[in-house]
Amino acid sequence: MKTFDLAIIGGGPGGYVAAIRAAKEGLSVALIEGRDLGGTCLNRGCVPSKTLLKHAEVIEQIKDAKTFGITVNDFSYSIENMIKRKNKVINTLKSGIKGLIKQSKITMIEGYGIVSKDKTVTVTTGNEEEKIQAENIILANGSKPFVPPFPGLEEGSYHTSDTIFDIEEVPSHMVIVGGGVIGLEIACIFNSFGTTVEIVEMADRIIPNEDVDATKFLTKQLTKKGISIRTGTKITGFKNENGKAIVEMEMNNEKISLETDSILVAVGRTPNLTGIEDLPVKFDGKFVKVNKDLESSLSGIYAIGDLIGGYQLAHAASEEGIKAVKHIVGKEDKSDMLIPRCVYTFPEIASVGITEVEAKKAGYKVKVKKVDLAANGKAIASNENSGFVKIIAEEKYGEILGVVMVGPHVTEMISSGTAFMHLEGTVEELENMVFPHPTVSEALTEAAAAWMGKGIHYS
């Protein structure tokens, strides 16, 4: 039986990053992956969605060309070619990861690993079986789409985020069940493709865990684009009539039925427990329970990423993988696990830290300043001046508690706010930093100046 210092179950952004870091720390590493290297993020999540969102963005730019004095008489698109390009992007990145794993001399085992409490892993590939022994194990199993037992759903066809990015034909009408990040991003893609999109969300607003101002603004902008959003609405069942799907729902005690060509269920994700069903680790609800070092109730067995809940984000899983490896090799972890959150809709939302509501609930005396992008020079020049930047800070000393951005390219800008918070910066220090002009990013320092009552373009 082969032995390793570390065995990792799952080759997603948590698992493969942990494997490479562990190898660089001098550990012998086995990485076990039963489906696709890169996990959900690369194959069925972050990367395919961002690729198709770029396609949608190009379509929107063509539609808006007349604003810039450019006449486009006619254009068309091919969903087949878009999916081919999406697959090419995935394969390019997957090849890169394979190269890094080979370069790091990591033992890659293709198959599904069943983990025992004595830290042996039985890997099954087809009819073959292999056993390995590890001193430490990191569980990076990831998650899968959660599909509630809606009456009648299984009797028809529907998509989840696992299948939607391989769609062969663009539907004329789509109902998206769930107004979270996944549902909203896919709504933007298909809205640009010409699909009539209707979103049904049970909560009283979309992305209910994010900043209220941001979600209200996004709701308004998506509605302007023709996307229907029904909040406070409960799905009661599904039927099929004359080749069409009927979505039944209830809103304010009123029963509503929608006829549609396509259904996407995007109500969240649930941990993938394949291979650890019989492992006697403790759980916190449906998630594996871990301590501050990400170690489970079984010594030497760690869990990271979607398996432990929290922010179900690829970069969070990667950081957790590195954190677990640091503990295994006995190194101090100085990470504050300050995780930025991005929503790649039209417009984008990006945030870091706590929301205004959360800050007040935590007992902070907060001061908030929000500046609109309507007067931002670069945003106006680009005809993308819908949005805002908001700073949430402790009133007395100006410690930055949270930053919220809505608008063009804000997912690329949020790291500036994250950096200041990571270094425990204050609003005054942010205001003292020189940002280039004209940029959308300078709205951040403008917000800081306005927070201090020293704003030039904003009061």
Secondary structure, DSSP 8 states (H G I E B T S, - for coil): -EEEEEEEE--STTHHHHHHHHHHTT--EEEEESS-TTHHHHHHSHHHHHHHHHHHHHHHHHHTGGGGT---------HHHHHHHHHHHHHHHHHHHHHHHHHTT-EEEESEEEE-TTSEEEEEETTEEEEEEEEEEEE---EEE-----TTGGGS--B-TTTGGG-SS--SEEEEE--SHHHHHHHHHHHHTT-EEEEE-SSSSSSTTS-HHHHHHHHHHHHHTT-EEE-SEEEEEEEEETTEEEEEEEETTEEEEEEESEEEE-S-EEE--TT-TT----EETTEE---TTSB-SSTTEEE-GGGG-S---HHHHHHHHHHHHHHHTT----------EEE-SSSEEEEEE--HHHHHHTT--EEEEEEEGGG-HHHHHTT----EEEEEEETTT-BEEEEEEEETTHHHHHHHHHHHHHTT-BHHHHHHS---SS-STHHHHHHHHHHTT--SS--
